[in-house]
Amino acid sequence: MPSPPLEAGFQRLDKWLWAARFFKTRNLAAVAISGGKVHVDDERVKPSRRVRPGSRLRIRRGPMEWQVVVLTLSSQRRPAKEAALLYEEAEESVVRRNLASEQRKREASKRIRGVGRPTKRDRRQLERLKAPFEDDAW
């Protein structure tokens, strides 16, 4: 069944999320919706749920969460600047995302020595340790 025309004031949720550039493809949007990562008016919904201007969405992608209100509908995926005009993000959502982003950046800069992949210096020290034993022929 074809989706209702935009003049009716409704649009499929997965298509709107794709057009608003929250997801790269409609399929990714549909998978996220089915997985409970997107809520409309605080309800878990299906990808075919119709949204209209004024609908409140909560979108979670990894560690990031957006709380937005749908302002307009769009049947096409447009540039990011135009896509941002389709919704309005809650102020507390912006603050929360910025704080989380800063925290992730600080934590990423902390690397515990000896954990994970060895550095170039570590590798060279290991090679020096192994070198005397590699020359011995049995």
MOFEN-V116622 format. One record per pair of residues at least 12 apart in sequence whose C-alpha atoms are under 10 Angstrom apart, sorted by the first residue. I is the first residue (numbers start at 0). J is the second residue. D is the distance in whole Angstrom. If there is no record, write none. Layout:
# MOFEN-V116622
i:I j:J d:D
i:I j:J d:D
This chain:
# MOFEN-V116622
i:2 j:14 d:10
i:2 j:47 d:9
i:2 j:49 d:9
i:3 j:49 d:9
i:4 j:74 d:9
i:5 j:51 d:9
i:5 j:71 d:10
i:5 j:72 d:7
i:5 j:73 d:8
i:5 j:74 d:7
i:6 j:72 d:9
i:7 j:51 d:9
i:8 j:49 d:9
i:8 j:50 d:8
i:8 j:51 d:6
i:8 j:52 d:7
i:8 j:71 d:9
i:8 j:72 d:8
i:9 j:48 d:9
i:9 j:49 d:6
i:9 j:50 d:5
i:9 j:51 d:5
i:9 j:52 d:8
i:9 j:71 d:10
i:9 j:72 d:8
i:10 j:47 d:9
i:10 j:48 d:8
i:10 j:49 d:5
i:10 j:50 d:5
i:10 j:51 d:7
i:10 j:52 d:10
i:10 j:71 d:10
i:10 j:72 d:7
i:10 j:73 d:8
i:10 j:74 d:8
i:11 j:45 d:10
i:11 j:46 d:7
i:11 j:47 d:5
i:11 j:48 d:6
i:11 j:49 d:5
i:11 j:50 d:6
i:11 j:51 d:9
i:11 j:72 d:10
i:11 j:74 d:10
i:12 j:25 d:9
i:12 j:28 d:8
i:12 j:29 d:8
i:12 j:32 d:9
i:12 j:37 d:9
i:12 j:39 d:9
i:12 j:44 d:9
i:12 j:45 d:8
i:12 j:46 d:6
i:12 j:47 d:6
i:12 j:48 d:6
i:12 j:49 d:6
i:12 j:50 d:6
i:12 j:51 d:9
i:12 j:56 d:10
i:13 j:25 d:6
i:13 j:26 d:8
i:13 j:27 d:9
i:13 j:28 d:5
i:13 j:29 d:5
i:13 j:30 d:9
i:13 j:31 d:9
i:13 j:32 d:8
i:13 j:37 d:10
i:13 j:45 d:9
i:13 j:46 d:5
i:13 j:47 d:7
i:13 j:48 d:8
i:13 j:49 d:9
i:13 j:50 d:9
i:14 j:26 d:9
i:14 j:28 d:8
i:14 j:29 d:9
i:14 j:46 d:8
i:14 j:47 d:9
i:14 j:49 d:10
i:14 j:50 d:10
i:14 j:72 d:10
i:14 j:73 d:9
i:14 j:74 d:7
i:14 j:75 d:9
i:14 j:76 d:9
i:15 j:28 d:9
i:15 j:49 d:9
i:15 j:50 d:8
i:15 j:51 d:10
i:15 j:69 d:9
i:15 j:71 d:9
i:15 j:72 d:7
i:15 j:73 d:7
i:15 j:74 d:8
i:15 j:75 d:9
i:15 j:76 d:9
i:15 j:82 d:10
i:15 j:85 d:9
i:16 j:28 d:6
i:16 j:29 d:9
i:16 j:32 d:10
i:16 j:37 d:10
i:16 j:46 d:10
i:16 j:56 d:10
i:16 j:58 d:9
i:16 j:73 d:10
i:16 j:76 d:10
i:16 j:82 d:10
i:16 j:85 d:10
i:17 j:29 d:9
i:17 j:73 d:10
i:17 j:74 d:9
i:17 j:75 d:9
i:17 j:76 d:7
i:17 j:77 d:10
i:17 j:82 d:10
i:18 j:72 d:8
i:18 j:73 d:6
i:18 j:74 d:7
i:18 j:75 d:6
i:18 j:76 d:4
i:18 j:77 d:7
i:18 j:78 d:9
i:18 j:79 d:9
i:18 j:81 d:10
i:18 j:82 d:7
i:18 j:83 d:10
i:18 j:85 d:9
i:19 j:69 d:10
i:19 j:71 d:10
i:19 j:72 d:9
i:19 j:73 d:8
i:19 j:74 d:10
i:19 j:75 d:9
i:19 j:76 d:7
i:19 j:77 d:8
i:19 j:78 d:9
i:19 j:79 d:8
i:19 j:80 d:10
i:19 j:81 d:8
i:19 j:82 d:5
i:19 j:83 d:7
i:19 j:84 d:8
i:19 j:85 d:6
i:19 j:86 d:8
i:20 j:76 d:7
i:20 j:77 d:8
i:20 j:78 d:9
i:20 j:79 d:7
i:20 j:81 d:10
i:20 j:82 d:6
i:20 j:83 d:8
i:20 j:85 d:10
i:21 j:58 d:8
i:21 j:59 d:10
i:21 j:60 d:9
i:21 j:65 d:10
i:21 j:79 d:10
i:21 j:82 d:9
i:21 j:83 d:10
i:22 j:60 d:9
i:23 j:76 d:10
i:25 j:46 d:9
i:26 j:46 d:9
i:28 j:46 d:8
i:29 j:45 d:8
i:29 j:46 d:5
i:29 j:47 d:8
i:30 j:45 d:10
i:30 j:46 d:8
i:31 j:45 d:10
i:31 j:46 d:9
i:31 j:58 d:9
i:31 j:59 d:8
i:31 j:60 d:8
i:32 j:44 d:7
i:32 j:45 d:6
i:32 j:46 d:6
i:32 j:47 d:9
i:32 j:48 d:10
i:32 j:58 d:9
i:32 j:59 d:10
i:33 j:45 d:6
i:33 j:46 d:7
i:35 j:58 d:9
i:35 j:59 d:9
i:36 j:57 d:8
i:36 j:58 d:6
i:36 j:59 d:5
i:36 j:60 d:7
i:36 j:61 d:9
i:36 j:64 d:9
i:37 j:56 d:7
i:37 j:57 d:6
i:37 j:58 d:5
i:37 j:59 d:6
i:37 j:60 d:9
i:37 j:64 d:10
i:37 j:65 d:10
i:37 j:66 d:10
i:38 j:55 d:8
i:38 j:56 d:6
i:38 j:57 d:5
i:38 j:58 d:7
i:38 j:59 d:9
i:38 j:66 d:10
i:39 j:54 d:7
i:39 j:55 d:6
i:39 j:56 d:5
i:39 j:57 d:7
i:39 j:58 d:9
i:39 j:66 d:10
i:39 j:67 d:10
i:39 j:68 d:10
i:40 j:53 d:10
i:40 j:54 d:7
i:40 j:55 d:5
i:40 j:56 d:6
i:40 j:57 d:8
i:40 j:68 d:10
i:41 j:55 d:8
i:41 j:56 d:8
i:41 j:57 d:7
i:42 j:56 d:9
i:42 j:57 d:9
i:43 j:57 d:10
i:50 j:69 d:8
i:50 j:71 d:10
i:50 j:72 d:9
i:51 j:68 d:10
i:51 j:69 d:7
i:51 j:70 d:8
i:51 j:71 d:8
i:51 j:72 d:7
i:52 j:68 d:8
i:52 j:69 d:5
i:52 j:70 d:5
i:52 j:71 d:5
i:52 j:72 d:7
i:52 j:85 d:9
i:52 j:86 d:9
i:53 j:67 d:10
i:53 j:68 d:6
i:53 j:69 d:5
i:53 j:70 d:6
i:53 j:71 d:9
i:53 j:86 d:9
i:53 j:87 d:10
i:54 j:67 d:8
i:54 j:68 d:6
i:54 j:69 d:5
i:54 j:70 d:8
i:54 j:86 d:10
i:55 j:67 d:6
i:55 j:68 d:5
i:55 j:69 d:7
i:55 j:70 d:10
i:55 j:86 d:10
i:55 j:87 d:10
i:55 j:88 d:10
i:55 j:89 d:10
i:56 j:68 d:6
i:56 j:69 d:8
i:56 j:86 d:10
i:56 j:88 d:10
i:57 j:88 d:10
i:57 j:92 d:10
i:62 j:96 d:9
i:62 j:99 d:8
i:62 j:100 d:9
i:62 j:103 d:10
i:63 j:92 d:10
i:63 j:95 d:9
i:63 j:96 d:6
i:63 j:97 d:10
i:63 j:99 d:8
i:63 j:100 d:8
i:64 j:92 d:7
i:64 j:93 d:9
i:64 j:95 d:8
i:64 j:96 d:7
i:64 j:99 d:10
i:65 j:88 d:7
i:65 j:89 d:8
i:65 j:91 d:10
i:65 j:92 d:6
i:65 j:93 d:8
i:65 j:95 d:9
i:65 j:96 d:8
i:66 j:86 d:10
i:66 j:87 d:9
i:66 j:88 d:6
i:66 j:89 d:6
i:66 j:90 d:9
i:66 j:91 d:8
i:66 j:92 d:6
i:66 j:93 d:9
i:67 j:85 d:10
i:67 j:86 d:6
i:67 j:87 d:5
i:67 j:88 d:4
i:67 j:89 d:6
i:67 j:90 d:10
i:67 j:92 d:8
i:67 j:93 d:10
i:68 j:85 d:9
i:68 j:86 d:6
i:68 j:87 d:5
i:68 j:88 d:6
i:68 j:89 d:8
i:69 j:84 d:9
i:69 j:85 d:6
i:69 j:86 d:5
i:69 j:87 d:7
i:69 j:88 d:9
i:70 j:83 d:10
i:70 j:84 d:8
i:70 j:85 d:5
i:70 j:86 d:5
i:70 j:87 d:7
i:71 j:84 d:8
i:71 j:85 d:5
i:71 j:86 d:7
i:71 j:87 d:10
i:72 j:84 d:10
i:72 j:85 d:6
i:72 j:86 d:9
i:73 j:85 d:8
